């Protein structure tokens, strides 16, 4: 039986454990292992650790944690996107162009745009708070969710502003003559 890596099973844990013990029993050469972060290592490896200190574990979470704000921003973003009002209003404003629109309809459009824009802005605010609260113990998925929600919600706020700018001025509609 050979102990070369090619001849052994990839899931042979007993072989790994035996060789780990043999490595612990081997005499040291006087050179201490280096725990300095390697180039290209992630942000987690860049933080120096004290001897005996374990890597940062996820925080306990809770009501006012970064994870909570990330999920809140995701829910607010889902409400804004799934309602579809903002996309529909933007398309309507592009199609209307310079055509006269009744004043009461313009007021209704502007109210819908403002409400959708505010919902997107609140989602961006919640995502920003989540990213500001994120620390070494924050779960990685919370950072990804918050970053994604921040980017998409800021794009939706921009879409709301452009839609509001494209909105035509209200015109009093004349009664048709018979």
Beta strands, then each sheet from edge to edge (+ up, - down):
strand 1: 101-102
strand 2: 170-171
sheet 1: 1+ 2+
end
